[in-house]
Amino acid sequence: MNENREYITHPDEMGNIQISEDVLGVIAASAAQEIEGVAGLMGASGGKRGGPRGVKISLEEEGAVVDVYLMVRYGQPIPEVAEKVQAAVSGAVEAMAGFGVKAVNVHVGGVSFQ
């Protein structure tokens, strides 16, 4: 297992709960791919090796900053798709991990004709 992972720690009355950045990335990637108009995720430039494709997570004191790199299907309104991805990713990470999201940055790298 990769021992260089970053973990988010939630103190609890019975101890600590640690959530890996990779888990947040998988949650974000899954939420983004469920949005109509998203053709797929692309490689995140500057992303960590071993993390989910198309998602980069940065942890800050105010919350996580999630960068999502994706392709949009031809004919879909890019701003609307991006807004839906932002809402879905933020909601999924907050609901499943209990960790606040400061920002979701959507990077559209292309348009898919398939």
N, C-alpha and C positions, 0 to 999 in steps of 0.2 A: 504494500500500500504506500501511497505517496505521503510522506511524513511532513512535507512542506506546505500543507494545506492551511488556509486561513479559516478560522472558526469564529462564529458569532456566539457569544456566551450570554445566556439568560439566567440570571440568578433566580432561584426558586427556594421556597422554605425548606425543601428536602435536599437541596444541593444545586448543582448547575446543569443547565441544558446547553449542549454545544451543537451548533448547526454549521455544517461545512458550506463554504462559498459555492462549491460544486452543486450542492443540493438546491441552493437558491437559483443557480443558473439553469438547472433542469426544470424547475418550477416555471421560471420565466420563459424558457424556450417552448415548453409545452403550451403555456397560455397564449403565446404569440402565434403558434402554428394553428391554433383553433379558430383564429379570426378569418372570416371570409375575405378573400382578396389577397391573403398572404400566400405567395407561391412557394416559399421556402426560406430557410435561414442560410446566411452566407458565413464564411469564416470571419471571425472578429479580428480586425487588425490590432495587434498588440495584446491579444487575449492570452491567457495562460494556457500552457500545454496541458492536456488532459481534461480541461473544462468542457462544458457543452458548446457545440458549434453554434456560432451566431450570437452568442451572449457573452458580455463581459461585465463582471460585478466589481464595483469599488465600494469598500466600506468606509463610511465617514461617521462622525459623531452624531450627526443629525439623521442618519439613516443610510440605506444603500442607494447607490447610483447605478442604475442598470442601463447598459448600452445594448441595444438589439440591432443586429445587422440582418436585413432581409431583402427579399425580392417581392415585388407586387405583381399580381396578374394584370395583363393588359386589359384596359377598359375599366378598371377599378379606380375610383378617385383616391389618389395617394394621400392627401391630407386626412380624409375620413378613415382610411385604413390605419394610418399612423396613430390617430387619436384613439381608435378602438384598441390597438395594440397597447398603447400607454395605459389605458384604463384596465385592460385585462391583466397585464403583467403586474401592475401595482396592486390590484385587488388580490390576485393569486398569491403573491409573495407575502402580503400582509396577512391574509387569511390562513395560509398553510404554515408559515414559519413564525408568524407573530412578530415580525420585524418590520419596522417602518421603512417606507421607500421615499427618499428625498426627491428623486427624479428618474424618469424613464426616457432615455434619448433613443429615438428611432432613426436609424441610418438606412435609407433606401438605396441599395446599390445597383438596382436594375429592374427591368420589367420583363416578365416571362410571358411568352406568347402561347404557352401550352396550357 
